[in-house]
Amino acid sequence: MIGCAMGGIPMNIGIEGVKSLAGPIYNVLLGVNPALIGSMLMIARLWDAVCDVIMGSISDNTRTRWGRRRPFIFVGAILGAICYPLIWFVPQSFSHEAAAVYFLCSVLLFYSVFTIFYVPFFTLTLELTPNYSQRTKVSGTLLLFGAIATLAITWAFRAAQSDIFPNAFIGIRTVGIVFGAAFLIFGLMPAIFGRERFQAQIANQPKQKILTNLKVALGAKPFRILMGMTVLIILGVMSFNSLGLYVNIYYVFGGDTKLAATLAGMTGTINFALAWVFVPLITKFAKKWGKERVLSLCLIAGICTGLTKWLLYTPAHPYLQLFDPIISILPNFGFWVLVNAMKADICDWDELQSGMRREGAFASASTWLQKFSSALTFSLTGLFLVLIGFQQSLGGHQPPETISALRLGFILSPVIVYSLALLILRTYPLTPARMGEIRATLEARRGQI
């Protein structure tokens, strides 16, 4: 399991390593309009979402002696390692428009190869164990390795501004190369050490068309419930969480990018340390009480997190915000650990209905919805900054009404969204008892695998 979970590092580099650095590099350093950056990211993510659906179908329908996931993971790790650093090699002399075009082209290239790695890899993690509680452990271990990449990404902007580099542009290119090397090394691990449990069972399974797979996934009620919550949280929380860097730079630190980046790195470090403490606890509690009950606690904690941000992000006491990762640990990590484990449960539920193993269909449909939602967040974030009158040229002298709107968006969104997600979760049907019944029925039908 550890060898496979190492793939969480390149997975998070691909998911977080573009969107988290696009604003600081292309807006803060190069001065490209944030709405334009958001539009470029939205276009790239929409393309990425389409690629995921296609890749999920290809992976489900592939039959090789090495399995239907691992060959793609191997190739995707190599291609992703080559293409990721290119995003940050934009010439400093480019105009704003030329830089935006370069960004779009390089990100489209990266996302095109990232899907070759990501979809088969995520699908493989859904297949690792048939045990209801072990699935939470698998998801938690994957998240912990992903947290290593997330930690590195939170320090990346600060590292790029280090005095050891002639300028931040040389710095971010070096950081990009390091991330590319990590993508290669850790991306190959699941291809080498991963195990496909259903390889023999699916040998004679009929192949499915792309649209059929998508229809199957979206037609599953438990899947729709999970994805309804996920889309809400991506649109309402993640889009406005990215405003945290702007709140720090232009409100808390009055335009000082180095101090803001340093504090962001410190916050990420605390998040990383807390993850290694709390994720095992979340796994333990989910085994005892059931995933959906622990997920309810995570959503309630998310509501509380939003309410505290007004007090924690202040120029009078900037280091108070270091308490934010402590308060937000459950919604930030617990939600994703539990939801990804619950997707594996849905694959069993689907086998009970259809007699087929279609992890690729559910994995690609979930990533399609998540990335489509993420695409909208890029546009929403940039549009929000423009609508509230944010101007990068003003630096730390933004109008008071702009700062107030920035803070309110950052704070109120999680309160509203986590409350709605909590209501949706009440309808989820796959309790621990129900999953026990499903597993017993499946093993009586086709034996243990």
N, C-alpha and C positions, 0 to 999 in steps of 0.2 A: 504493500500500500504506500509506503514512504517513497519508493522510486516513482510511482505514478503521481503522487501528490506534488512532487517537485515541479511538475508541469504547471502548478499554480503560479510560479514565478513568471514565466513568459506569458501566461494567460493575463496576469495583471499588468504586465508591461504593455501588452497590446490594448487592454481595455482602458487603463488609467494613464498610461505613459504618453498618450497623444493629447487627450482632452485636458489633462492637468497642466501641461506645459505650453499648450497652444496660446493661451491668453498671455502668460508672462513673457514669452519669447516674441510672438508676432504682434501683440498689442502694446505691452509695456515697453519692450526694447525697440521694436521696429516701428511702432506707431500706427499699425494697421487698424482701421476702424473695427471695434469689437463686434458690431453687427455683421460686418463682412466676414470676419473670422467665423462667427457663428453660422453664417450661411454656408461657408465652405465645409465646415464640420458636419453640418446637417446633410449636405449632398453626399459627402463621403460615407457617413453612417447609413444613409438610405441604401447606397450601393452595397455596403457591408451587410446590411440586413437581407437584401435579396440574395447575395452570395451564400449566406448561411443556409437559407432554405434549399438552395440547389445542392450545397455540399452535404447537408443532412440526408438528402435523398440518394446522392451518389454513394455515401458511406454505407447507408442501410442496404443498398443493392449490390455492394461489392462483395465478391467471394474470392479470396486468395488464401494460399497456404499460411500466410502471416496474419490473417484476420481481415476484418473490414474497417478497422480503425487505425491500427499501428502503422501501416505503410504511409498513410496520409500525414500522421503526426510526424513521422521522420522527415518527410519532404518539406512539410510546412515549417518545421523548426529551422531548417537550413535557409529557406527563402525569407522567412521573417527576420532572421538575424542579419541578412544582407540589406533588406529594404528599410528596416526601422531607422537606422542612423541617417539615411538620406533625407528624412524630413527636416533635419536641423542643419543641413548644409546649404541653406538659402544664402545667396550672396548678400552681404551687407549693403552693397551699392544699389540693390534693386529698389525700384519705386514701390509704393504701397500696393498698387494694383498688381505689379509683377510678382511681388512677394506672396500675395494672396493666391495668384494662379499657381506659383511654384508649390505652395502649401497644399492646394487642392490636388494637384497631380501626384505629388509624393505620397500623400495620405491615401489617395485612391489605389495607388500601387501597393502600399503596405497592407491595406485592408483586404485587397484581393488575395494576397498570399496568407494573411493572418487567418482567414477563414479555413484554409486547408489544414492548419494546425488546430485551431480552436474548437470547431464543431466536433470532429472525431475525438479530440481529447476530452471535452466535456461529456460527450456521450459515453466514452469509456468509463468515466468515474461513476456514471449511473448504473453500470453493470457489475461493479466490483463485488458486491455482496447482496445476498437475498434477505439479510437480517434487518428488521425494522430499526432497531437501535444502532446497529453497526453503520447504517447508512448516514446517520447523523455524525458518527465519528469520522467517516470518510470525508463528508462535507466539511467538517471542522478542521481536519488535517490539511485539506486542500486550501482552505481559507488561511491557515497559519502560514503556509509557504507563500501564498499570494501576498500576505501581509509584509513579507520580506521585501518584495518588489514595491509595494505601496510605500513602505518606509523610505526606500531609496528614491522614489519619485518625489516624495515630499521635501527631500533635501536637494533634489537635482537643480532647481533654480538657484538656490544659494550656492551650491557647488560650482555652478557655471560662472558665478560672480567672484570666485576665489581669486586672490592676488597671484596665484601661481600661473594664471592664464593672462595673456596680453589684454584680452577683453572677454566679455560674456559670450560673444558669438563663437570664439574659439573654444570657450569653456563648454558650451552646450553641445558642440560637435564631438568633443571628447567624451562627454557624458553619454551621448547617443551611441558612440562606438562601444562603450562599456556595457550599456544596456543590450546592444546587439549581441555581444559575446555571451552575456548571461542568457539571452533568449536561446542561443544555440546549445549551450551546455546543458541547461536544465530542460529545454524542450525535447532533447533526445532521450531523456530518462524514461518517460512513459512509453516511448516507442520500444525501448530496450527491455524494460522491466514490467510493463503492463500485461495484464492477463484478460483475455476476452472469454467470459464464462459461457456465452451462448453460441460459440463458433460452430459446434457440432449440431446444435438444435436448429440453427437457421440455414443449414446447408441446402435444404430443399424448400425453404420458405419462398413463396412467390414474391417477385419484385413488385414494388409499388411505385406509382407515378408521383411526381412532386406535388401536384395539387391534391391528390388523394391523401398523401401524408399530412399536408397542412390542414385539410378538412377534418381528418381524424383527430388531430391534436386540438384544434379549436372547437371541435364538437364534444370534447370530454368535459363534463361539468367541473370535476375537481381541478382540472387544468385551468379552466377559465377563471375560477375563483383565485387560484394562486397568481395568475398573470394579471388579473384585475388589480390586486394589491400591488404587485410589482410595478406595473405601469404607473399607477398613482404615485408611488414613492419615487420613481425615477423622475417623473414630470414635476412633482411638487417639492421634493426634497433635494434631489441631486442637482437639479437645475439651479436652485437658489443656494445650495451649499457652496457652489463655485463662486458665489459672491463674497464668501468669507475672505478670500485673498484681497479683494477690492476694499472691503470694510477695514481690513488691517492696514493696507497701504495708505489709503486716502482718508481714513478717519482716525484710526488708532495711532498710526505713526506719521501722519501728515505728509505722505508722499515718499517716505524712505523705503525703497524696495528691499534693501539688504536686511533691515531690521524685521520687516514683515516676513521675508523669506526665512529668516533665522527662526522666528517664532513658529512659523508653519512647520519647519523641520522639527522643532522641539515638540510641537503637538503631535506630529506623526510618530515621533519616537515613543511618546507616552502611549499612544494608540497601539503601537506595536507590542510594547511590554504588557499592556493590559490584555491584549488579544491572547497571549500565551497563558494568561491566568484564567480569563473568563470563558474562552471557547471550550476548554475541557469541562468547566462547570455547566455550561449550557448543554453540552452533550450528556452529562450526567443527569441533569434535571429533565431533559427530554425523554430519557430512558425511564425515569421514574413517573413523570406526570403526563407524558405524551407531547408530541411536537406542537400541536395546535394550541395547547394551554400555555406552553412556554413562549410561543410566538405572540400570544395575546399580551403577555407581560412585556415583551420587547416593544410592542407597539405603544403600550401605555407609557413606557419609559421614553419613547420618542416624543410623545406629547410634552412631557416634562422637560425634555432637552430643549425644545423650541422656546419654551417660556423663560429659560434661564439665560439665553444668549444675550438679551438686552443688558443684563447686569454684568456679564462676563467679558464682553468686548467693549472696553472703554479706554480712552487715552489716559485717564487719571491713574488707572491700575491695569496696564496692558497684560501683565502676567497672570491676571485672574483667569484669562481664557484657557490656561493650562488645566483648569478643572473641567473644561468642556469635554475632552475625551473620556474622562472618568464617568461623567454623567451620561454620555451618549454611547457608551460601549455596547449596551444591549441592542439598541436599534441599529447601530452601525455594523455590528458583527453578527449578532444573534439572528437578525432577520434573514440574512443571506445563508447562514449555516443551515437554518431550518427549512427555508423554502427550497433550496437545492436538494436537500435530503428528501423532501416531500415529492419532488419530481420523480425520483426513483420509485417511490410508492405508486405513483400514478401509472408508471410503466407496467407494474404488476397488475393493477386494476384493468389496464387495457388488454393485457394478455388473457385475463379472465373473460373479457368480453369477446375477443377476436381470435385467441389462440396464437397470436403473432407477437414477436419481440420487435418493437419499433422505437427503441430509445432515440435513434437518430431523428425520427419525426418530431418527438417531443422536445429534444434538445435544440433542434434547429428552429422549431416554432417559437420556443421560449427566447432564444437569442435573437430571432427576428423581431419579436415584439419589444424586447429590451433595447435593441439597437435602434429600432424605429423610434421608440420613445426617447432614447438618448439623442437621436438626431434632432428631435424637436427641442430638447433642452438646450442644445447649442444655440439654436436660433432664438429661443425664449430668453436665454441669459443675455445674449448680445442685444436683442430688441429691448429688453427691460432697461439695460444700461443707457441705451439711446433715449428711451421714453422719459426717464427720470432726469435727463439733462446732463449725464456724465460726459465729461470731456477730458481725454487723456492729457491734452496739452496744458490743462490747469494744474496738473500734479496734485499736491496736497491742499490746493485752494478751491476745492469743489464747493458750489453753493450749499448753504445749510439745508435747503429743501431736498437737494439731491442726496446728501448724506442721510437725512431722515428716511427718505424713501428706500435707500439702499439697506439701511438697518431693518426697516419694517419687513421688506421682502425676505431678508435673511432669517428673520425670527418667526413670522406668522405662518409661513408656508408649511413647515413640519407639523405645527399644531393642527392645522386643518387636515392635512393629508393623512397623518397617522390616525386621526379620529375616524376618517372615512374607511381606511383599511381595516380598522378594528371591527367596524360594522360588517364589512364583507366577509371577514374570517368566520363570523358566527355561522355561516352556511356551509362550511367545509365538512364533507361527510366521512373522510378516511381517518377514523379514530384508530388508536392502537388495537382495540378489539376487532374492528373490521379488517384491519390489515392482517391480523393473525388468522382470521377466517379465510382470507384470500390466499395467503401463502399455503395453508393446509390444503385447500382445494386444488391449487396449481400443482403441488408436489404429489398429490394423489393422482392427478391426471397425467403428468409427464415425468415424475420422479424428481429427486433432488439434483440440483446442478450447482 
